[in-house]
């Protein structure tokens, strides 16, 4: 009998979770994202970073992490876009569950623990997702109101209010996501990329209802250089393409749900068009959202979304709390982000004892 080192042991076991970070020229932001994965209280995972043809010093930035943590692997490929990078991670994944986190977003330390637990309690659910809080580029918390009650999260709920919210908020059963072919790469070829994650979640929710963990376990970074904010016209076209695909695939879905989805997604991109001073587009969006959908307020979830939007506008200039100072009943889950204190040790799996005959 001999004791294997951590590096050796991990080659003999299949991790519970595969985590995929698609990265393109993300050297300036990715280390906090990687650390948020490494600080998970569930330590039985592999971390696959897909370098999608980066031209910055991403490899140099990640070198120390690769040296210190054998769970982390960097896979390099020619630039193919976000969907291609995510699919490459899915192809390489060996875990029973797979999660995708964008290279500038963060996970709460309990994200994997609580979403794996939720999926084990609901074996029919194809994926689980958690609520998100918003952060800015300096890791400060942007004041946000959460859902008053868990939103409808079946196919209709995900269609009308996109209750998942972003591509970093979900944990999937690997078998389920592979069954439907992963993320749709054809949207990239048509110049309609940016909503592949929404389409994926809708396709899975049409098969069976996902499960929601009603806690803010995701930090979604708002950045003016992000895909949706930098090019809202393309993002809007991508959203419309997904809606058209869903309408064609599920013709029995009442049209009012698509009208509500249009109102929701128009509101999501409203701020980006305001910053670009595209008044003609804003008038069009207002007409589509409210003149052509005058009964939008029948949806309790849409009313909730509008309440949260109004709160966000009112708090736009409020003082923002550093994420590392966030306190949850005496616990500071993101204290490791404080640059002024020594970082805590990264949780690691225990050594395994392997019997050899």
Secondary structure, DSSP 8 states (H G I E B T S, - for coil): -EE--HHHHHTTS--SEEEEEEESS-TTTHHHHHHHHHT-S---EEEEEEEES--SSHHHHHHHHHHH-TTEEEEEE----HHHHHHHHHHH--SSEEEE--TT-EE-TTHHHHHHHHHHH-TT-SEEEEEEEEE-TTSEEE-----SS----SHHHHHHH-TT-STTSEEEEHHHHHHTTSS-THHHHTT--S-HHHHHHHHHHHHS--EEEEEEEEEEE--TTSHHHH-HHHHHHHHHHHHHHHHHH-TTS-HHHHHHHHHHHHHHHHHHHHHTT-HHHHHHHHIIIIITTTTGGG-HHHHHHHHHHHHHHHTTTS--EEGGG--BTTB-TTGGG-TTS-----------EE---
